[in-house]
Amino acid sequence: MVEFKVVVNDTKNGKSHQVQVSGHHANSLIGKKIGDEVDGIFISLPGYKLQITGGTDKDGFTMRADLSGMGRRRILLSDSKGFNPKEHGMRKKKSIRGNTVSQDIVQINMKVTKFSSRPIDSLIKASDKSELDSDEEIKEEKPKDVPKQEKMEEKQEDKKVESKGEQE
């Protein structure tokens, strides 16, 4: 089953929000390319339009917009995304992921192009709360075991009594 971490950049506020996407919503993102616009309903943001700006695969290799396909390739890079040279004119062969979203992608970066009337914060918090309610029961913390503490105190008292007996 495909699962993505989608990082949504709110261009108005300058904040980024991370959203977990799985199931049929994640399957609908497969095959999309960097620069494509996606409806926000796939990421639990109804009314928003989002543009794919990049991402990384399971091994941490970045996606590049100018490299077509889903696969990973080794290309010769100069100063660009995926390689920052230490000297002017330095080039290096590096592995880079193509511009198409596949099952190997773990993180997808997106930016908001069209906003809705509802703020992103409230939509994401509402979706997180509903996932918690449906997936897991909220567990209450159990109070610490009081008899264990009493036993520890008794042992310490016994040690004090023994040490006094040895001194006499």
N, C-alpha and C positions, 0 to 999 in steps of 0.2 A: 504494500500500500504506500502510495506517495504522500510525503509530508514535507511542507516547506515552512521556513521561517521567513516571513515577509516583513521587511523594514519599510515603513511608509513615512516619507518625509513630508511634513506639513509645511509648505512654502510660506504660508502667512505668518505662522508663529515661530518658525525655525526649529520646531521640535520633531523628533523622530519617534515612531511608535512601532513596536515589534508585535506581530500577530502570527499565531500558528494557523496554518491552513492545511487541512487534510481532507481525504475523501473525494467526492466528485468535484468539489471546488478546486482542489489541487490538480486533478486530472484535466480540468478545463484550461489550466495555465500551461500545460505541456504543449510545445510547438510554437508558442509565442516567441517573438524576437525582441531584442532591445530596441526601444523606440515605439513599440506597439502600445496602443491605449487599451486598457482593460476596464470593464465595469467594476465598480467598487463592491458590488454584491458578492463577488467571489471571495472577498476578504472581510466580510461582515461590515462593510461600509456602504450601505445603500444610498444612492443619490450622488456618490462621488465618481469621478473618472480619474484613473491612475495611469501613469506612463511608466513602463519598465525602463530602468536606467542601468541595470547591471545585476551582478550576483556572483556567487562563488559556488564551487562544487564541493563534493564530500571531502576532498583532499586539500581544499583551500585555494585552488587555482581560480583566478578571476576570469570573468567573461569579458570579451571585447566586442564592441559593436562592428568593427571592420573585418572580423573573421567569421565567415559564414559557416553554418552547420552546428551540430550538437557536440561533436567530438572535441578531444583535446589534441592540440598540435604544438610542436616545437617550432618557434619562429625566431628570427633574428631581430632583436629589439634595440632601439636606441632610446633616447629620453621619451618615455611614454608610459601609459598605464601598464602596470605589471613589472616595470623595471625603472629604477632611479640610479643612473650611473654616478660614480664618484668623480670621474674625470670627464672633461669635454671631449666628445667624439667617441666615447667608449660604447661598444656594442656587445651584446651577449645573447646567446640562444637560450630561450626560456620556454617552458610549457604554459600554454594559455588555452582557455576554454572558448569555444565558439559562441556566437551570439544568440543561439536558440535554446530555450528552456527545455531540459530533458529530465529524466528520472534521477540522474546523478547530481543535479543541482540541489543544494541544501538551503541556501539563502538567496532571496530575490529582493533587490532594491527597487523601490518605486517612489515616484513623486506625485503629488496631487496636482492635476491640471484643471479640474472642475470641482468646485466645492458644493456642499449641500447646506441646507439651513441648520442642520444639527451639527454640533461640534464633534470632532473625531474622538476626543477624550471620553465623552459620554457613551458613544457607540462602542468603543473598545472595552470600556469597563462593563457595559451591559452584556456584551458577548462573553467576556471572561466569567462573569458571575453566573450566567446561564450554563456555561460549560461545567463549572464547579458543581452546580446543583444537579445536573443530569449525570455527570460522570462519577463523581465521588460523593460520599456522604461526609459531611463536616464532622470531624472527630474532635471531641473535647479532650483536653489534656487531663490525664489522671493525676490526682494529688500524689505527692511523693509518699512512699511507704514509711509511715511513722514508726512501726515496730523495728525496722532496720536501724533507724537513728537511735532508738532506745538501746538496742543491742550494742551499737558502737560505743555509746556512753558507758554501758556496763563494763565493757572490755577495758576502756580507759580507766575506770575506777578500780578494776581488778589489778591492773598494772601498777597503779599508784599504791595499792595495799601491799602488793608483793615487794615493791621497791622499799617501802617502809620497813617490812619484815626483814629484809636483807641487811638494812642499815643497823638494826638492833642487835 
